[in-house]
Amino acid sequence: MVVDVTVMSVDVTPLPEPSRPPLAAVPPLAAVPSLNRARRLVVLGDSTAVGLGDPLPRRAGWRGVGPLVAAALGVDDSGYLNPSFAGARMRCVLTEQVPTAVAHRPDVALLVAGMNDTLRPDFDAARIADDLTEVIRRLRETGTTVLPVRFHDHSKVFRLPSSLKRALSARVAELNAAIDEVVAREGVPCLDLGRLPGAYDLASWSVDRLHPSELGHRMLANGFTGLLADAGFAVPEPVSLTCSGGAEPSATGHVGWLVLKGIPWLWRRGREFLPYAAAIMWNSFRAR
């Protein structure tokens, strides 16, 4: 019996693939701008810049806003410089502190100065503005980002008779107007102390009501680093507002500071400021 096993051939030619629209070009990822890393920091100014109000344990001196900002930016000891001193006026910053700062070639300079000028009989807002302008320009020549401050109304913190309160508020307003003019013209960031949250809370101030407490210095440091972040600087360790690492001043320490330092300072500055306050009182009396 013969079986027909003829095998049918099958056409296995592959079918053409359906046409597909060309892939759209994928745009490259936008380049993320790298943050500036501050390696060198200088702090200029008066006793607040020194750190008064934020004592270190075992009478090891003052900490304050400068070391807090340095820690937040990751600036080590070799990159940190603080030539500020108590009682410094804006002219002192220009003539005595800026040359040292320029030699340090900092990436960032913090400036807290001007309040001592308000208490002097030769207060001159225009001269302060000129000195501040020169401070900023000399530092910017070295590529430094300069951060000055404008001031809170200190009469809201430091209790004074009404006439002295009006006199001090007027002086601070003149000072701030001069600072505002300079920072607007020079295009630099400026920390407004009066707008810091909690600026007028007593916990933000030391016993003398003239210098920030540890919390107050932390608030200053937090404000400065916020401005630096806005300016494109990296802030690896943001400033905490929880107090730690400082010494809590004792009641004895408070009294001792007031007797040995605070009252003599108020006596010296008060005598210089009183003629201006008397003029404010006389003008108010005439106006009535």
Order of alpha helices (4+ residues) and beta strands (2+ residues): beta-alpha-alpha-beta-alpha-beta-alpha-alpha-beta-beta-alpha-beta-alpha-alpha-alpha
